[in-house]
Amino acid sequence: MILAKSGGAAIPVLHRALIEQRNMPEVLALLGDIGDESVERDLARYVSHRDEAIARAATDALRALALRHGGGSS
C-alpha cells in the first residue's frame, strides 16, 4: 500500500523486485496501481509467463494502466 501511494518513486524498488523475482504477482499489481505509463513494457513482458498467477497479474495490471490513461478498451 505504501509503495503504491509513493507513485513513481516506488518504481525502482519494484523493478528490483522483478529482477530478483520476488513476490511477482504483488509487484506486477503494484506497478499497475501506480499508473505510470513507463512500466507498460515491464508489465507486457510477463503476460505470457508460464506461472498463471504472474501472467494474470500482468494482464490485470496492464488493464488497470489502460483504464487509468483512457485506453479502457482492453
C-alpha positions as CSV (number, residue, x, y, z in Angstrom):
1,M,0.0,0.0,0.0
2,I,2.8,2.4,0.9
3,L,4.6,1.6,-2.3
4,A,1.5,2.3,-4.4
5,K,1.0,5.6,-2.7
6,S,4.6,6.5,-3.4
7,G,3.9,6.7,-7.1
8,G,6.8,6.9,-9.4
9,A,9.3,6.9,-6.5
10,A,8.5,3.2,-5.9
11,I,9.2,2.1,-9.4
12,P,13.0,1.5,-8.9
13,V,12.2,-0.7,-5.8
14,L,9.6,-2.6,-7.7
15,H,11.9,-3.1,-10.7
16,R,14.5,-4.5,-8.3
17,A,11.8,-7.0,-7.0
18,L,11.1,-8.0,-10.6
19,I,14.7,-8.6,-11.3
20,E,15.0,-10.7,-8.2
21,Q,11.7,-12.4,-9.0
22,R,10.3,-11.7,-5.5
23,N,6.5,-11.5,-4.9
24,M,5.9,-11.3,-8.6
25,P,2.1,-11.1,-8.7
26,E,2.0,-8.5,-6.0
27,V,4.8,-6.4,-7.6
28,L,3.1,-6.5,-11.0
29,A,-0.2,-5.4,-9.4
30,L,1.6,-2.6,-7.7
31,L,3.2,-1.4,-10.9
32,G,-0.3,-1.3,-12.5
33,D,-1.8,0.5,-9.5
34,I,0.9,3.2,-9.6
35,G,-0.3,4.0,-13.1
36,D,2.9,5.3,-14.6
37,E,2.9,4.5,-18.3
38,S,6.7,3.9,-18.2
39,V,6.1,0.4,-16.7
40,E,3.9,-0.8,-19.6
41,R,6.8,-2.6,-21.3
42,D,7.7,-4.3,-18.0
43,L,4.2,-5.5,-17.5
44,A,3.8,-6.7,-21.0
45,R,6.9,-8.9,-20.6
46,Y,5.1,-11.1,-18.1
47,V,1.7,-11.5,-19.8
48,S,2.8,-14.9,-21.3
49,H,4.6,-16.1,-18.2
50,R,4.4,-19.8,-17.5
51,D,3.2,-19.2,-14.0
52,E,-0.5,-18.5,-14.4
53,A,-0.7,-16.2,-11.3
54,I,2.1,-14.0,-12.7
55,A,0.6,-13.9,-16.2
56,R,-2.8,-13.0,-14.8
57,A,-1.3,-10.3,-12.5
58,A,0.5,-8.7,-15.5
59,T,-2.7,-8.8,-17.6
60,D,-4.7,-7.2,-14.9
61,A,-2.1,-4.6,-14.3
62,L,-2.0,-3.7,-17.9
63,R,-5.7,-3.4,-18.0
64,A,-5.6,-1.1,-14.9
65,L,-3.0,1.0,-16.5
66,A,-5.0,1.3,-19.7
67,L,-8.1,2.3,-17.8
68,R,-6.2,4.9,-15.9
69,H,-4.9,6.5,-19.1
70,G,-8.2,6.4,-21.1
71,G,-7.5,3.3,-23.1
72,G,-10.1,1.1,-21.4
73,S,-11.0,-1.0,-24.5
74,S,-8.9,-4.0,-23.3
